[in-house]
Amino acid sequence: AVANAASTSQSNNTVSLNDEAVPTNQNTVFANAISKKGGATVTIVSSATASNDVWFAPASTTSFSASATMTKAASGTATSIAAPANAGTYYLYVIDTAGNISSTSTAALTVENTVPTITGTTVVAGNSTIAVTFSEAVFNTTGGSGALEVGDFSLTISGGTATVNATPSSISISDNVYTLGLNLSGTPDGSETVTVVPSSATAIYDAVANAASTSQSNNTVSLN
């Protein structure tokens, strides 16, 4: 105000800009999108900075909090992360310490919680086999492999005069149809009803490890 000139040499005159840089694609997740059941462990390959957060979340998420529809890796360099619990399509996000969120345009994970079910049963004219159809491809391990075996099924019979062994005598597979051998004792009189179920709650799984229940519908058939 009285004409003293400010010097071009100053202190207290520097400031750091805020970090607005979106994290780059620091994570190689999958060659292709994958499917898992809710809560399953998903393996990732991450090169994110260790302090950054890695999340599975729905598309266009801007606020992150652990829930049935969001999960976080323990750290940016973690090699695994739990799938969200709820069914849906999820994307992988990296969030740096400044809160900048990576952009992503490719779905990384589909959570599928639908359990496999028996959709129908038929018996051949001579009552030697029963064909069991499942709603999807099924396996006897949680890893999406392992062909079903006779021990994965349990048979019971009610009514009539014939009886049946609990374990099928044979099995053949064509797509999602499993033809089981019936080991009958006695001559059926046509009033017998055969019921087929998974032998346990850990016997039959779909490709993403959803287990078939031992309680089924569409799983009974009358003998000839």
Backbone bond lengths (Angstrom), bond angles and torsions (degrees), N, CA, C in turn:
res aa  C-N    CA-C-N  psi(-1)  N-CA   C-N-CA  omega(-1)  CA-C   N-CA-C  phi
1 A - - - 1.479 - - 1.512 112.27 -
2 V 1.403 118.58 -23.66 1.465 121.10 180.00 1.523 111.65 -111.65
3 A 1.329 116.33 18.76 1.466 124.01 171.58 1.515 115.18 83.65
4 N 1.356 119.11 15.49 1.471 120.15 169.55 1.531 108.25 -70.61
5 A 1.327 115.87 131.45 1.467 120.09 -175.72 1.532 111.02 -90.58
6 A 1.320 116.31 134.26 1.469 121.19 174.89 1.518 109.61 -69.95
7 S 1.333 116.44 137.70 1.453 120.82 179.45 1.529 110.19 -76.14
8 T 1.293 115.81 152.11 1.467 120.24 173.14 1.517 111.47 -80.29
9 S 1.331 117.62 -2.88 1.459 122.33 174.18 1.521 107.82 -107.81
10 Q 1.319 116.69 118.60 1.462 121.28 -171.99 1.529 111.00 -135.33
11 S 1.343 117.40 162.28 1.463 124.50 165.83 1.534 106.79 -120.55
12 N 1.335 115.82 172.85 1.482 120.93 -177.66 1.528 111.92 56.43
13 N 1.318 114.90 30.57 1.465 118.39 -174.06 1.523 112.79 -125.85
14 T 1.355 115.98 23.86 1.468 119.83 176.06 1.519 109.09 -122.89
15 V 1.322 116.03 152.55 1.467 121.91 178.82 1.519 108.62 -150.88
16 S 1.324 115.92 142.89 1.467 120.35 176.79 1.525 109.65 -89.81
17 L 1.316 116.64 134.61 1.452 120.15 176.54 1.523 110.40 -72.07
18 N 1.307 115.09 152.29 1.455 120.41 177.12 1.522 110.11 -72.70
19 D 1.315 115.20 145.83 1.465 121.34 178.59 1.523 109.60 -73.17
20 E 1.317 116.01 113.05 1.461 120.72 176.61 1.525 111.70 -114.83
21 A 1.327 116.28 7.73 1.460 120.36 -176.40 1.522 109.76 -76.25
22 V 1.320 115.53 120.02 1.466 120.54 177.35 1.518 108.70 -67.32
23 P 1.337 118.48 134.66 1.465 119.00 176.72 1.522 110.58 -55.03
24 T 1.312 114.96 136.21 1.460 118.62 178.00 1.522 109.42 -74.28
25 N 1.319 116.69 175.90 1.463 120.90 -179.01 1.529 108.42 -69.56
26 Q 1.317 114.76 81.75 1.459 120.26 -174.49 1.518 112.99 -85.78
27 N 1.318 116.93 -2.92 1.456 119.11 -174.18 1.513 111.79 -122.95
28 T 1.318 115.45 123.48 1.450 120.99 167.97 1.512 106.21 -94.51
29 V 1.319 117.50 109.94 1.452 119.91 -169.61 1.521 111.04 -96.67
30 F 1.331 117.08 -64.71 1.454 122.09 -178.24 1.519 107.84 -142.08
31 A 1.310 114.71 151.83 1.457 118.47 171.90 1.526 109.67 -65.92
32 N 1.334 115.41 -35.19 1.456 121.41 177.55 1.518 108.17 -137.62
33 A 1.338 115.57 162.52 1.457 119.71 175.21 1.532 108.90 -62.68
34 I 1.332 116.49 147.25 1.449 120.65 -178.45 1.519 110.34 -125.59
35 S 1.324 116.03 166.42 1.460 122.63 177.08 1.520 109.02 -118.76
36 K 1.322 115.87 142.14 1.461 123.34 176.47 1.519 108.18 -144.54
37 K 1.335 115.81 162.79 1.458 118.22 170.95 1.524 108.75 -85.85
38 G 1.321 116.01 162.24 1.446 120.59 -177.84 1.514 113.35 -57.25
39 G 1.330 116.40 132.48 1.448 121.87 178.18 1.509 115.73 83.64
40 A 1.319 117.79 -7.23 1.467 120.41 -178.91 1.531 110.79 -67.44
41 T 1.322 115.90 154.20 1.460 120.99 177.73 1.522 110.00 -77.75
42 V 1.320 115.93 130.19 1.465 121.96 178.27 1.524 108.04 -114.18
43 T 1.311 116.76 125.48 1.463 121.18 179.00 1.516 109.75 -84.25
44 I 1.324 116.14 130.99 1.460 121.37 176.83 1.526 108.91 -125.03
45 V 1.317 115.21 160.10 1.457 121.15 172.90 1.516 105.82 -114.80
46 S 1.322 117.25 110.47 1.453 120.95 -170.54 1.521 111.78 -119.38
47 S 1.330 115.10 135.50 1.464 120.41 172.09 1.527 110.22 -118.81
48 A 1.326 115.90 19.47 1.461 119.91 178.93 1.523 110.67 -66.25
49 T 1.324 115.90 153.05 1.453 120.41 174.04 1.517 109.49 -57.08
50 A 1.325 116.02 138.02 1.465 119.98 -172.23 1.518 112.72 -57.21
51 S 1.334 117.70 -30.11 1.464 120.16 -178.00 1.527 112.71 -82.24
52 N 1.313 117.31 -10.83 1.454 120.25 179.69 1.524 111.01 -78.51
53 D 1.313 115.61 151.37 1.457 120.79 177.56 1.521 110.37 -94.77
54 V 1.338 115.95 141.26 1.458 122.57 177.42 1.531 107.70 -118.03
55 W 1.332 116.49 125.20 1.463 121.62 -173.88 1.520 111.94 -128.21
56 F 1.336 115.53 147.94 1.463 121.52 158.57 1.521 107.12 -98.93
57 A 1.325 116.38 129.64 1.459 120.48 -179.57 1.531 108.84 -155.46
58 P 1.343 117.39 162.78 1.470 119.72 176.95 1.522 111.56 -63.89
59 A 1.313 115.69 166.61 1.467 121.37 -179.50 1.516 111.24 -59.15
60 S 1.339 115.64 143.90 1.466 123.75 173.97 1.518 113.51 63.34
61 T 1.327 117.38 26.38 1.458 120.35 176.65 1.526 109.93 -72.13
62 T 1.328 116.51 136.24 1.469 121.15 178.37 1.521 112.63 -121.80
63 S 1.329 117.03 -12.42 1.459 121.39 178.52 1.526 107.92 -128.06
64 F 1.317 116.20 126.49 1.462 120.39 -170.50 1.528 110.94 -115.45
65 S 1.328 115.08 129.19 1.454 121.99 177.18 1.515 108.21 -155.35
66 A 1.319 117.28 132.21 1.459 121.22 -176.30 1.527 110.57 -57.47
67 S 1.330 115.51 129.62 1.460 121.13 -176.78 1.518 108.21 -162.53
68 A 1.324 115.68 -173.32 1.465 119.72 177.60 1.514 111.68 -66.86
69 T 1.342 117.62 -17.89 1.465 121.00 -179.11 1.528 112.91 -113.77
70 M 1.326 117.97 9.19 1.464 121.07 175.93 1.522 109.78 -147.58
71 T 1.308 116.89 139.14 1.459 121.12 173.74 1.516 109.33 -138.98
72 K 1.342 115.77 152.83 1.457 121.85 -176.18 1.521 110.00 -124.82
73 A 1.324 115.32 143.13 1.459 120.06 172.51 1.516 108.98 -73.31
74 A 1.332 116.27 158.01 1.459 120.41 -179.41 1.522 111.24 -60.70
75 S 1.328 117.25 -33.27 1.461 121.77 177.34 1.515 108.08 -160.40
76 G 1.300 115.56 171.20 1.456 119.56 -177.91 1.506 114.41 -62.19
77 T 1.328 116.92 -25.23 1.459 119.27 -178.13 1.529 112.27 -98.71
78 A 1.332 116.96 10.08 1.462 119.37 179.46 1.523 110.41 -62.97
79 T 1.332 115.95 150.33 1.461 120.09 -179.96 1.522 112.04 -101.80
80 S 1.332 117.32 0.55 1.461 119.45 177.37 1.513 109.71 -147.86
81 I 1.314 114.57 157.97 1.456 121.74 -179.15 1.530 106.71 -152.97
82 A 1.310 117.23 141.65 1.461 120.68 179.55 1.519 109.96 -76.04
83 A 1.315 116.36 138.24 1.463 120.29 173.84 1.521 109.03 -68.27
84 P 1.329 118.72 146.51 1.458 119.74 173.36 1.526 110.90 -57.14
85 A 1.326 116.50 156.65 1.462 120.53 -176.21 1.521 112.62 -74.90
86 N 1.318 117.06 -36.49 1.464 120.41 -173.73 1.524 112.06 -82.58
87 A 1.315 115.53 146.61 1.469 120.45 175.90 1.522 110.09 -64.15
88 G 1.328 116.01 146.43 1.457 120.38 178.01 1.512 111.61 153.37
89 T 1.327 115.94 -175.38 1.462 123.67 179.29 1.519 109.08 -105.88
90 Y 1.313 116.15 131.78 1.462 120.94 -174.24 1.526 111.21 -127.99
91 Y 1.342 113.62 152.32 1.456 122.71 -179.38 1.523 108.88 -118.73
92 L 1.314 116.23 158.16 1.461 120.86 178.67 1.528 109.19 -99.58
93 Y 1.317 115.98 129.81 1.465 121.92 178.72 1.516 109.98 -124.30
94 V 1.348 115.35 147.45 1.462 122.21 171.26 1.519 107.48 -117.24
95 I 1.344 116.05 131.64 1.455 121.17 179.79 1.524 107.99 -120.85
96 D 1.344 116.93 122.66 1.459 119.05 -178.49 1.526 110.58 -83.80
97 T 1.320 116.44 177.50 1.459 120.98 -174.53 1.526 112.87 -66.49
98 A 1.324 117.11 -17.51 1.465 120.34 177.08 1.524 111.74 -88.83
99 G 1.334 116.50 -1.72 1.458 119.79 179.87 1.506 114.45 88.75
100 N 1.325 118.03 6.01 1.457 120.68 177.14 1.529 109.42 -73.43
101 I 1.326 116.55 135.54 1.455 122.84 -174.05 1.522 109.78 -107.78
102 S 1.313 116.54 130.90 1.463 120.29 177.62 1.521 109.76 -66.88
103 S 1.304 115.83 150.22 1.462 120.04 173.96 1.528 108.28 -90.79
104 T 1.317 115.85 149.15 1.460 119.87 177.72 1.510 107.98 -148.03
105 S 1.323 116.54 144.15 1.458 120.15 -176.90 1.519 111.88 -127.16
106 T 1.323 117.69 -1.49 1.456 120.68 -175.91 1.524 109.95 -117.52
107 A 1.324 115.81 127.07 1.453 119.84 177.08 1.519 109.53 -63.85
108 A 1.328 116.80 130.05 1.456 120.87 -177.38 1.516 112.92 -100.64
109 L 1.329 117.02 -27.88 1.453 119.84 -170.09 1.523 110.74 -147.58
110 T 1.321 115.65 135.17 1.459 121.67 169.84 1.516 108.07 -113.73
111 V 1.333 116.38 122.56 1.463 120.83 175.83 1.520 107.93 -93.71
112 E 1.329 114.98 123.08 1.476 121.96 -176.08 1.513 108.61 -126.14
113 N 1.327 116.87 116.05 1.462 121.77 -174.64 1.530 113.50 -111.32
114 T 1.324 117.60 12.20 1.462 120.24 -177.67 1.525 110.23 -80.25
115 V 1.323 116.18 120.88 1.472 119.47 -178.20 1.521 110.06 -78.19
116 P 1.335 117.85 148.88 1.462 120.42 176.51 1.528 109.99 -70.13
117 T 1.324 115.96 144.00 1.461 121.09 -179.76 1.521 110.38 -133.78
118 I 1.321 115.14 157.68 1.461 121.29 172.43 1.527 107.96 -80.17
119 T 1.327 116.24 125.42 1.465 120.31 -177.37 1.524 112.92 -103.31
120 G 1.333 117.34 -10.63 1.455 118.51 178.79 1.513 112.18 -179.47
121 T 1.342 115.92 155.80 1.460 122.11 175.77 1.520 109.20 -138.59
122 T 1.320 116.56 142.27 1.467 121.80 174.68 1.519 108.77 -138.02
123 V 1.326 116.09 153.65 1.459 121.00 179.53 1.520 108.50 -123.26
124 V 1.331 116.81 142.79 1.464 120.15 -179.87 1.526 109.85 -75.11
125 A 1.333 116.02 164.81 1.465 121.57 -173.94 1.520 112.83 -56.87
126 G 1.307 117.75 -38.49 1.456 120.53 -177.32 1.513 114.07 -87.94
127 N 1.337 117.15 6.74 1.471 123.15 178.12 1.529 113.65 62.08
128 S 1.320 116.69 23.14 1.469 118.38 -177.42 1.527 112.67 -85.16
129 T 1.337 117.00 -26.42 1.469 120.54 -178.85 1.518 110.21 -141.43
130 I 1.324 113.96 155.92 1.460 122.31 173.32 1.521 107.84 -125.20
131 A 1.327 116.56 130.77 1.465 121.36 -179.95 1.526 108.84 -98.39
132 V 1.319 116.19 125.90 1.464 122.82 -177.62 1.525 108.38 -114.04
133 T 1.335 117.25 122.85 1.461 121.87 -179.36 1.520 110.04 -105.23
134 F 1.341 116.15 130.74 1.463 121.68 176.85 1.524 110.88 -101.80
135 S 1.312 115.21 157.27 1.462 122.09 -178.09 1.522 113.05 -70.36
136 E 1.320 117.61 -18.18 1.468 122.38 -179.63 1.522 108.38 -158.54
137 A 1.313 115.81 173.96 1.459 119.97 177.49 1.521 109.93 -63.53
138 V 1.320 116.57 137.59 1.473 121.30 -177.77 1.524 110.74 -130.33
139 F 1.338 114.42 158.81 1.461 122.47 -174.29 1.526 108.82 -142.62
140 N 1.329 116.43 167.80 1.465 117.95 177.86 1.519 113.66 -105.23
141 T 1.342 117.24 14.12 1.463 121.90 171.01 1.523 108.70 -131.60
142 T 1.333 115.83 162.61 1.464 120.57 179.69 1.519 112.50 -78.57
143 G 1.315 117.64 -5.21 1.454 120.50 -176.63 1.514 114.60 -91.56
144 G 1.328 118.07 11.91 1.458 120.29 -179.97 1.511 112.94 73.86
145 S 1.335 116.79 26.49 1.461 121.26 177.62 1.522 108.05 -147.74
146 G 1.319 115.29 170.61 1.456 121.21 179.90 1.516 110.84 98.23
147 A 1.341 115.71 105.68 1.465 119.83 -179.44 1.527 110.27 -68.22
148 L 1.334 116.13 144.75 1.455 119.99 178.45 1.525 110.26 -63.21
149 E 1.329 114.73 148.00 1.458 122.82 179.61 1.525 109.28 -122.92
150 V 1.318 116.50 169.24 1.466 119.76 -177.60 1.524 111.24 -58.64
151 G 1.328 116.80 -33.73 1.454 120.51 -178.81 1.510 114.67 -69.71
152 D 1.334 117.34 -8.93 1.463 121.03 178.58 1.528 112.11 -83.97
153 F 1.340 117.23 -5.19 1.459 121.96 -179.62 1.519 110.40 -120.46
154 S 1.331 114.88 154.57 1.463 121.34 173.81 1.527 109.06 -132.88
155 L 1.336 115.87 133.59 1.467 121.84 -177.90 1.526 109.88 -114.40
156 T 1.321 114.59 140.74 1.466 120.62 171.07 1.518 108.03 -134.11
157 I 1.340 116.34 163.26 1.463 121.16 -179.01 1.529 108.20 -138.22
158 S 1.311 115.21 144.69 1.462 120.44 175.76 1.519 108.80 -135.66
159 G 1.336 116.07 149.13 1.461 121.09 179.27 1.514 112.35 77.48
160 G 1.341 115.43 170.15 1.458 121.51 174.06 1.515 114.21 68.40
161 T 1.314 114.13 -160.10 1.465 120.76 -175.15 1.521 114.03 -115.57
162 A 1.328 117.72 -18.84 1.465 121.28 -177.85 1.526 110.66 -83.69
163 T 1.309 116.31 155.51 1.466 122.97 173.11 1.529 108.46 -123.29
164 V 1.333 116.40 165.29 1.467 120.69 -177.22 1.517 109.39 -138.17
165 N 1.332 116.19 144.10 1.467 120.71 172.33 1.527 109.33 -67.89
166 A 1.317 116.40 143.26 1.463 120.45 -178.31 1.524 112.26 -64.98
167 T 1.320 116.59 -33.09 1.466 120.55 -179.09 1.518 109.52 -99.22
168 P 1.339 117.86 128.12 1.465 119.59 177.82 1.519 111.30 -55.95
169 S 1.326 116.24 152.04 1.462 120.55 -179.42 1.520 112.77 -84.38
170 S 1.331 117.13 -17.06 1.469 120.64 -179.61 1.523 108.12 -161.27
171 I 1.328 115.15 168.09 1.459 120.76 175.94 1.519 109.12 -148.55
172 S 1.327 116.01 138.13 1.464 121.33 169.88 1.520 107.51 -134.37
173 I 1.321 115.45 150.60 1.464 120.74 -170.15 1.520 109.88 -126.50
174 S 1.340 116.21 132.44 1.457 122.63 172.88 1.518 107.64 -139.99
175 D 1.337 116.34 106.62 1.466 121.99 -173.89 1.532 108.92 55.96
176 N 1.334 117.43 -121.77 1.462 120.19 -177.97 1.519 112.58 -98.70
177 V 1.324 117.49 16.02 1.464 122.21 -179.91 1.526 109.09 -106.75
178 Y 1.330 115.21 127.74 1.459 122.37 -177.47 1.527 108.04 -117.74
179 T 1.329 116.27 112.72 1.460 121.52 -177.40 1.515 108.89 -95.95
180 L 1.339 115.38 118.23 1.459 121.75 -172.99 1.520 110.23 -108.59
181 G 1.323 115.94 136.77 1.457 120.68 176.15 1.516 110.83 -76.33
182 L 1.349 116.10 134.27 1.460 121.89 178.60 1.530 109.42 -99.75
183 N 1.299 116.13 117.12 1.461 121.28 177.39 1.528 107.32 -95.02
184 L 1.337 115.82 90.63 1.464 122.05 -174.52 1.524 111.17 -94.51
185 S 1.312 114.45 147.97 1.469 121.81 169.40 1.520 107.53 -119.50
186 G 1.330 115.90 134.56 1.451 119.43 -176.54 1.514 111.24 87.38
187 T 1.294 116.44 167.47 1.461 122.43 -178.49 1.526 109.90 -99.07
188 P 1.332 117.39 120.56 1.464 119.29 179.65 1.528 111.28 -62.29
189 D 1.338 115.73 140.93 1.460 119.93 176.16 1.530 112.09 -106.65
190 G 1.341 116.13 8.31 1.462 120.19 176.65 1.514 114.75 90.76
191 S 1.324 117.68 -4.48 1.469 119.37 179.12 1.529 111.72 -104.64
192 E 1.330 116.46 7.11 1.468 120.87 177.87 1.541 110.46 -81.87
193 T 1.314 115.60 140.89 1.463 121.96 173.33 1.521 108.55 -119.19
194 V 1.327 115.89 122.10 1.463 121.71 178.02 1.528 108.89 -97.65
195 T 1.313 115.55 133.59 1.469 122.42 177.53 1.517 108.75 -116.66
196 V 1.336 116.49 133.26 1.461 121.49 179.50 1.523 108.86 -121.57
197 V 1.329 116.25 133.99 1.467 122.34 177.70 1.524 109.08 -141.09
198 P 1.343 117.64 162.91 1.468 119.19 168.67 1.526 109.27 -58.45
199 S 1.297 117.43 143.04 1.459 121.04 -175.39 1.520 113.05 -69.15
200 S 1.323 117.50 -20.62 1.470 121.44 175.95 1.523 108.11 -158.90
201 A 1.323 115.78 172.70 1.463 121.17 178.94 1.524 112.46 -74.89
202 T 1.332 117.09 -3.89 1.467 121.07 178.29 1.523 111.08 -124.21
203 A 1.335 116.05 28.61 1.464 119.53 -176.76 1.516 113.20 -96.38
204 I 1.341 117.43 -37.53 1.463 121.30 -170.64 1.524 109.20 -132.35
205 Y 1.335 115.81 130.30 1.461 122.18 -177.22 1.528 110.23 -131.97
206 D 1.347 115.43 156.54 1.456 118.24 169.41 1.520 109.49 -88.22
207 A 1.331 116.80 -173.13 1.469 120.69 -172.62 1.520 113.21 -65.25
208 V 1.344 117.72 -23.83 1.462 120.07 -179.00 1.520 112.27 -107.12
209 A 1.343 116.84 16.37 1.473 123.96 171.90 1.514 114.86 80.85
210 N 1.340 118.26 16.79 1.457 119.06 167.67 1.525 108.22 -72.23
211 A 1.327 116.70 129.40 1.464 120.87 -175.09 1.525 111.13 -90.39
212 A 1.335 115.52 138.93 1.460 121.15 174.67 1.520 109.53 -72.08
213 S 1.318 116.57 137.22 1.458 121.65 -179.86 1.525 110.80 -75.94
214 T 1.320 115.60 153.19 1.466 119.92 173.75 1.529 111.44 -80.79
215 S 1.331 116.50 -3.51 1.463 121.40 173.94 1.522 108.14 -106.12
216 Q 1.323 117.23 115.94 1.457 121.90 -173.29 1.532 110.58 -131.55
217 S 1.331 115.65 158.57 1.456 122.24 165.85 1.525 107.22 -115.66
218 N 1.321 117.87 172.76 1.479 121.47 -177.98 1.520 111.30 58.66
219 N 1.337 116.99 29.83 1.469 120.79 -173.53 1.517 112.40 -125.07
220 T 1.307 117.05 21.73 1.460 120.51 176.76 1.517 110.51 -123.61
221 V 1.333 115.89 151.87 1.451 120.76 179.69 1.529 108.49 -150.94
222 S 1.313 115.75 142.86 1.471 120.77 177.76 1.502 109.63 -87.47
223 L 1.326 116.11 135.64 1.469 120.36 175.39 1.520 110.41 -72.43
224 N 1.307 114.44 154.94 1.468 119.86 176.34 1.525 109.24 -79.60
